[in-house]
Amino acid sequence: MKLAVVGATGLVGNQVLKVIQERGFHFDELMLVASQRSVGKEVEFAGKTYTVISMEDAIAARPDIAIFSAGGSTSLEYAPKFAEAGTTVIDNSSAWRMNPNNKLVVPEINASELTKEDKVIANPNCSTIQMVLALAPLHRKYTVKRVVVSTYQSVTGTGKAAVDQLMNERQGIEGEMAYPYKIDLNVLPHIDVFFDNGYTKEEMKMVNETKKILGDDTVRVTATAVRIPVMGGHAESVNVEFEKDFDLDEVRQILAASEGIIVEDDIQNLKYPMPINAHNRDETFVGRLRRDETQPNTLNMWIVADNLRKGAATNTVQIAEYLVKNELV
Ligand code: A2P
């Protein structure tokens, strides 16, 4: 098994390496790949020193799997070249997600759709992954009609430059701006670019990717995506209207029994999900479960996950594990 980690010098790529090590993902050969800027750089991983190689050298080495975390344009250009060399690409960018020829996979929900023919597999948007993970088991039981979600997203989702901006602001240092405004002591109702309909690309990712992953076009989603000066993970306030009525205790049981979910819902003891606790964890945390008392069959919940883990690195490594286990590579 030859594994390439593309974008290995970035925030997500770094987490991919950590997750591979923690989960004991087996490989015979590992290639760390980044842009020309980083070629030749040495990176320590699992007690060994690796030299960062170029995209061209990685393609020539024909890895079995390449986990891409290098942005949309890099992926659009290079994923087909890797695929042509026989590599199965698992891509963290938005480049291939809504393409009808590419699977969009959250392993706990729809990994069984994968076949040997899938050469470029898309990893969903971070905010979408943690939300659909909680929605999927409830959808099976009660049928989701409509979701209203507001997000509270970590700066780590923007990459290294955004983390630097927050830290610089905290220390009073003038530096490069990853956002159009200050992020410390502020909240930006703006993630990714704006579309003509007034929504951002991040918001529309949540709308469209949710339907694709759940395999149900009738599920209606409306989203407001917000960046906040936080590091450990994304939080979401999610209001879900179901077709059928539900029992709150049963909802808790369904979520608690679902793979990858931890229910943290004990308000007496002030237990609820927070990014500070989700940080560096692979699970998605769900709490503040309560009925929306303004209309029937409607649930409010609060969902938190480390966006660099389940929202990105962990999900891609889980896809890679599934491919290997099921002999799809
Ligand atoms: P590099 O460090 O050489 O720029 P982040 O989102 O945290 O900024 O990380 C982006 C990652 O994607 C980095 O590892 C970066 O490498 C990599 N990357 C960016 N552009 C390319 C490219 N054209 N080819 C390969 N890797 C790229």
Residues whose N, C-alpha, C, O or C-beta is under 5 A from the ligand:
A	BS01	A2P	G7 A8 T9 G10 L11 V12 G13 A34 S35 R37 S38 S69 A70 T74 T158 G159 K160
